[in-house]
């Protein structure tokens, strides 16, 4: 049932919740509806990708999960390919304060964590992480620091490692490490994959080496939420301390 309300809704065209709103249609000479020929807007309660068929440009509004989908089928044809149009993709996340400090422990500890929501990523999506950390106290000679970045759907820092600095002995407070991690999604789904690189710089005894490490094909299940986590680990429990200062993530 559909109605045109001329009362308090000021002419709003209202559809039943289980209906769809068609944007293009074919009518005969008598003005009767013959067939749908254009994109539509529909209500869903889950990801329509792979099983809901609509024409390219159709929109699906997921009222259960707050997700917005667009049908990517080409040629004004029916198809079941849908991609997320999400606020997570549109808005970068920038930490405005220091992360959690890691000190007096040999356990790996997370400083910053960002969650990529389920079904946000599509083929060709990019993930860019810009980060920096600073040693606030070099408490013991020979106490090495390992910096890692993890990406996955488990509990950090159990997730797969996409960057590891290797153990390095900071010489004094103010020693830093930072860089850019860049990933491209190659395939999506439970067996999704991504590839990328890390550009990393670190300051130690006045030398600033810059190096690039390649991230080979890495599994990523895009149907679930994935954490992108910056962690630190000391080789000895002493007064040595490190804290994340910059953590900026863009998913597009």
Secondary structure, 3 states (H helix, E strand, C coil): CEEECCCCCCCCEEECCCCEEECCEEECCCCCEEEECCCEEEEECCCCCCCCCEECCCEEEECCCCEEEEECCCCCCEECCEEEECHHHHCCEECCCCCCCEECCCCCEEEEEEEECCCCCCCCCEEEEEEEEEEEECCCCCCCEEEEEEEECCCCCCCCEEEECCCECCCCCCCEEEEEEEEEEEECCCCCEEEEEEEEEEEECCEEEEEEEEEEEEECCCCCCEEEEEEEEECCCCCCEEEEEEEEEEEC
